[in-house]
Amino acid sequence: MLSADECVFVDDTEEYVQAAERLGFAGVHAQRPEQTISRLEALLGVPLTGAH
């Protein structure tokens, strides 16, 4: 089982992302696909698209 600080929570509702962050998750507020992918790549340290 992973702890919250080893997980990323992604959602399009900012309030849910903030709640997850208060619980120790890394949070990503998904607003635009490019921004979401970029943030996930930075957090995870891996490319998520074929453009890399």
C-alpha atoms as a printed R data frame, in Angstrom:
   type eleno elety resid chain resno       x      y       z
1  ATOM     1    CA   MET     A     1   0.000  0.000   0.000
2  ATOM     2    CA   LEU     A     2   1.243  3.495  -0.817
3  ATOM     3    CA   SER     A     3   1.105  6.423   1.561
4  ATOM     4    CA   ALA     A     4  -0.494  9.700   0.484
5  ATOM     5    CA   ASP     A     5   2.883 11.383  -0.023
6  ATOM     6    CA   GLU     A     6   3.670  8.758  -2.688
7  ATOM     7    CA   CYS     A     7   0.490  9.487  -4.670
8  ATOM     8    CA   VAL     A     8  -0.868 12.105  -7.043
9  ATOM     9    CA   PHE     A     9  -4.517 13.148  -7.043
10 ATOM    10    CA   VAL     A    10  -5.872 14.619 -10.299
11 ATOM    11    CA   ASP     A    11  -9.308 16.207 -10.603
12 ATOM    12    CA   ASP     A    12 -11.045 19.049 -12.410
13 ATOM    13    CA   THR     A    13 -12.627 20.329  -9.186
14 ATOM    14    CA   GLU     A    14 -10.174 22.567  -7.338
15 ATOM    15    CA   GLU     A    15 -11.838 21.963  -3.957
16 ATOM    16    CA   TYR     A    16 -11.219 18.206  -4.250
17 ATOM    17    CA   VAL     A    17  -7.587 18.783  -5.189
18 ATOM    18    CA   GLN     A    18  -7.126 21.076  -2.191
19 ATOM    19    CA   ALA     A    19  -8.694 18.463   0.115
20 ATOM    20    CA   ALA     A    20  -6.336 15.800  -1.240
21 ATOM    21    CA   GLU     A    21  -3.363 18.101  -0.711
22 ATOM    22    CA   ARG     A    22  -4.402 18.631   2.916
23 ATOM    23    CA   LEU     A    23  -4.281 14.834   3.280
24 ATOM    24    CA   GLY     A    24  -0.719 14.757   1.932
25 ATOM    25    CA   PHE     A    25  -1.264 13.926  -1.737
26 ATOM    26    CA   ALA     A    26   0.406 15.857  -4.542
27 ATOM    27    CA   GLY     A    27  -2.488 17.595  -6.262
28 ATOM    28    CA   VAL     A    28  -3.046 18.478  -9.898
29 ATOM    29    CA   HIS     A    29  -5.998 20.644 -10.849
30 ATOM    30    CA   ALA     A    30  -6.863 19.386 -14.330
31 ATOM    31    CA   GLN     A    31  -7.978 22.352 -16.407
32 ATOM    32    CA   ARG     A    32  -6.267 21.872 -19.762
33 ATOM    33    CA   PRO     A    33  -4.789 18.569 -21.010
34 ATOM    34    CA   GLU     A    34  -1.415 20.132 -21.882
35 ATOM    35    CA   GLN     A    35  -1.070 21.689 -18.428
36 ATOM    36    CA   THR     A    36  -2.158 18.504 -16.674
37 ATOM    37    CA   ILE     A    37   0.270 16.335 -18.634
38 ATOM    38    CA   SER     A    38   3.131 18.768 -18.070
39 ATOM    39    CA   ARG     A    39   2.498 18.873 -14.322
40 ATOM    40    CA   LEU     A    40   2.261 15.074 -14.120
41 ATOM    41    CA   GLU     A    41   5.496 14.674 -16.079
42 ATOM    42    CA   ALA     A    42   7.237 17.035 -13.639
43 ATOM    43    CA   LEU     A    43   5.868 15.243 -10.585
44 ATOM    44    CA   LEU     A    44   6.507 11.714 -11.845
45 ATOM    45    CA   GLY     A    45   9.738 12.358 -13.703
46 ATOM    46    CA   VAL     A    46   8.624 10.441 -16.779
47 ATOM    47    CA   PRO     A    47   7.401 11.499 -20.227
48 ATOM    48    CA   LEU     A    48   3.701 10.853 -20.783
49 ATOM    49    CA   THR     A    49   3.456 11.696 -24.461
50 ATOM    50    CA   GLY     A    50   5.158 10.371 -27.568
51 ATOM    51    CA   ALA     A    51   6.675 13.804 -28.260
52 ATOM    52    CA   HIS     A    52   9.592 13.199 -25.874
